[in-house]
Amino acid sequence: MTAAPEHLLIVDDDRDIRTLVAEQLSDAGYQVSAAADGVEMRRILDRGGIDLIVLDLNLPREDGLTLCRQVRARSETPIIMLTARGEPIDRILGLEMGADDYLPKPFEPRELLARIRSVLRRSRALPANLEPLDAVRARFNGWTLDFERRHLVDPAGRVVMLSGTEFRLLRILVEHANRVLSREQLLALGAVRQAEALDRAIDLQISRLRQKLDDNPRAPELIKTVRNEGYVLAAVVTLE
């Protein structure tokens, strides 16, 4: 039995771009839906079945960053962000809001197709029995990680700010507490977005998380390194 084609959603207020991209992706074998703004995007997402979103940054009324944040608050559907802007800050903001990749306009259709295939390949690489758990928050060693508000609260009740990458990585560690995860598994689980996935990226983010958690890097008690295997959150976690 042939598998159904993956379903992509193109969100762009430029009709010509929507039509062109939709035609090219359809020719490549994908099922494609298109939306001109956030209202149409949400209507399509509510029907379910979208495997990846190609989202323009410069949209009327609600911009792409706002929509990206909304999508990421309720799902892990991969997002590739498009923008005509060339400023590095736009790329950084997009990634921090949860975009999986970033492509400036104008772009080669073949490059977009390659990015889509790469992001989808990584999203399918979730290791067996490592699916995220359904919970609103997690408590461990006096700390609280709020999945809905996407922030961390220390034992004294103070909010500790986390970057988008730090939040994703900590959530993965929390949801799979006391299980050793290799760097490859952490990457496959989306701990570091594709556009950030440089050598030692996981190690760098682990180091930053330890600082936020007051976890002594010389002798960490919370996020431990298992030699030649990976990292583990060594704590009793209560999910709510």
JOBEL-V135079 format. One record per residue. RES is the residue in one letter. PHI is phi in radians with two decimals (* if undefined). OMEGA is omega in degrees with one decimal (NA if undefined). Layout:
res = [RES	RES]
phi = [PHI	PHI]
omega = [OMEGA	OMEGA]
This chain:
res = [M	T	A	A	P	E	H	L	L	I	V	D	D	D	R	D	I	R	T	L	V	A	E	Q	L	S	D	A	G	Y	Q	V	S	A	A	A	D	G	V	E	M	R	R	I	L	D	R	G	G	I	D	L	I	V	L	D	L	N	L	P	R	E	D	G	L	T	L	C	R	Q	V	R	A	R	S	E	T	P	I	I	M	L	T	A	R	G	E	P	I	D	R	I	L	G	L	E	M	G	A	D	D	Y	L	P	K	P	F	E	P	R	E	L	L	A	R	I	R	S	V	L	R	R	S	R	A	L	P	A	N	L	E	P	L	D	A	V	R	A	R	F	N	G	W	T	L	D	F	E	R	R	H	L	V	D	P	A	G	R	V	V	M	L	S	G	T	E	F	R	L	L	R	I	L	V	E	H	A	N	R	V	L	S	R	E	Q	L	L	A	L	G	A	V	R	Q	A	E	A	L	D	R	A	I	D	L	Q	I	S	R	L	R	Q	K	L	D	D	N	P	R	A	P	E	L	I	K	T	V	R	N	E	G	Y	V	L	A	A	V	V	T	L	E]
phi = [*	-1.33	-1.20	-1.17	-1.14	-1.19	-1.82	-1.86	-2.07	-1.75	-2.06	-2.73	-1.40	-1.54	-1.03	-1.10	-1.15	-0.99	-1.16	-1.09	-1.13	-1.08	-1.12	-1.17	-1.27	-1.13	-1.10	-1.44	1.81	-1.65	-1.47	-2.28	-2.05	-2.37	-2.44	-1.63	-2.77	-1.14	-1.10	-1.14	-1.02	-1.13	-1.09	-1.23	-1.10	-1.11	-1.35	1.43	1.52	-1.50	-1.68	-2.84	-2.04	-1.79	-2.09	-1.34	-1.26	-1.68	-1.92	-1.25	1.14	-1.88	-1.40	-1.08	-1.12	-1.09	-1.18	-1.07	-1.09	-1.13	-1.10	-1.18	-1.21	-2.12	-2.77	-1.88	-0.97	-1.02	-2.29	-1.93	-1.70	-1.91	-2.72	-1.52	-1.35	-1.95	-1.29	-1.00	-1.08	-1.15	-1.09	-1.09	-1.07	-1.06	-1.17	-1.16	-1.33	2.03	-1.15	-1.51	-2.75	-2.55	-2.35	-1.35	-1.53	-1.28	-2.28	-1.38	-0.94	-1.14	-1.22	-1.05	-1.06	-1.12	-1.12	-1.06	-1.08	-1.17	-1.13	-1.13	-1.08	-1.23	-1.20	-1.45	-1.51	-1.05	-1.06	-1.04	1.09	-2.12	-1.19	-1.16	-1.56	-1.54	-2.72	-1.67	-2.66	-2.33	-2.07	-2.73	0.84	1.54	-1.60	-2.26	-1.84	-1.61	-1.24	-1.34	-1.48	1.04	-2.44	-1.98	-2.07	-1.40	-1.03	-1.57	1.58	-1.53	-1.37	-1.87	-1.26	-2.12	-1.25	-1.01	-1.18	-1.09	-1.11	-1.06	-1.13	-1.14	-1.06	-1.09	-1.09	-1.16	-1.18	-2.13	-0.99	1.14	-2.13	-1.28	-2.03	-1.30	-1.03	-1.11	-1.17	-1.09	-1.15	-1.12	-1.38	1.54	-1.07	-2.20	-1.12	-0.95	-1.21	-1.87	-1.34	-1.66	-0.96	1.14	-1.07	-1.10	-1.05	-1.12	-1.20	-1.08	-1.06	-1.16	-1.12	-1.05	-1.12	-1.13	-1.62	0.95	-1.70	-0.91	-1.10	-1.35	-2.57	-1.11	-1.80	-1.64	-1.74	-1.72	-1.63	-1.83	-0.92	1.14	-2.18	2.66	-2.21	-2.52	-1.51	-1.62	-2.82	-1.43	-1.96	-1.91	-1.69	-2.19]
omega = [-178.1	179.5	178.1	179.1	177.8	-172.0	-179.2	176.6	178.0	-179.7	-177.6	-178.1	178.1	-175.9	-178.2	179.5	178.8	-177.1	-178.3	-178.2	-179.9	179.7	-177.8	179.7	174.8	177.9	179.9	174.5	-179.6	166.8	-172.7	168.8	-177.9	178.8	-178.8	-176.8	-176.9	-179.6	178.5	-180.0	-178.6	179.6	179.5	-179.9	-179.6	178.0	177.3	173.7	179.3	-177.6	-179.9	179.2	170.1	-166.5	177.6	-179.9	-171.8	179.6	176.8	177.4	178.0	-178.0	-175.8	179.2	178.6	-179.2	177.8	179.1	179.8	179.3	-175.7	179.5	-176.5	179.5	176.7	177.5	-178.6	-179.0	169.8	-175.7	176.8	176.4	175.2	-179.7	-179.4	-176.1	178.7	-177.9	179.0	177.4	-178.8	179.6	179.5	179.8	179.3	178.3	175.8	177.0	-179.7	179.1	-170.1	-177.7	-180.0	172.8	-8.2	-178.6	174.3	179.3	179.6	178.2	177.2	179.8	178.8	178.9	179.8	-179.6	-178.8	-179.4	178.7	179.1	179.7	-179.7	177.7	-173.5	179.3	-178.5	-178.5	176.5	176.9	179.1	-179.6	-179.1	-179.7	-178.7	179.2	179.8	177.8	177.9	179.7	177.9	179.6	179.7	175.4	174.5	-178.0	-177.0	-177.6	-179.8	175.9	175.7	-177.1	178.3	-177.3	-177.3	179.1	178.5	180.0	177.4	177.0	-177.0	177.0	171.5	178.3	-179.4	178.9	179.2	-178.8	-177.9	-179.7	178.8	179.3	179.2	-179.5	-177.6	179.0	-177.9	178.2	174.1	-179.5	177.7	177.9	176.1	-179.6	177.6	178.5	177.0	-179.6	179.1	176.2	-179.9	176.8	-179.7	-175.1	-176.2	179.1	-168.5	176.7	177.4	176.7	-179.2	179.3	-179.6	179.8	-179.3	176.0	179.1	179.1	178.6	178.3	177.6	-179.4	-177.5	-177.4	-178.4	-175.5	-177.2	179.3	179.5	-175.1	178.9	-177.4	-179.5	-174.4	174.9	175.2	-172.2	177.9	179.8	-179.3	-176.4	178.4	171.2	-176.5	-177.8	171.4	-176.3	174.8	179.7	-178.6	NA]
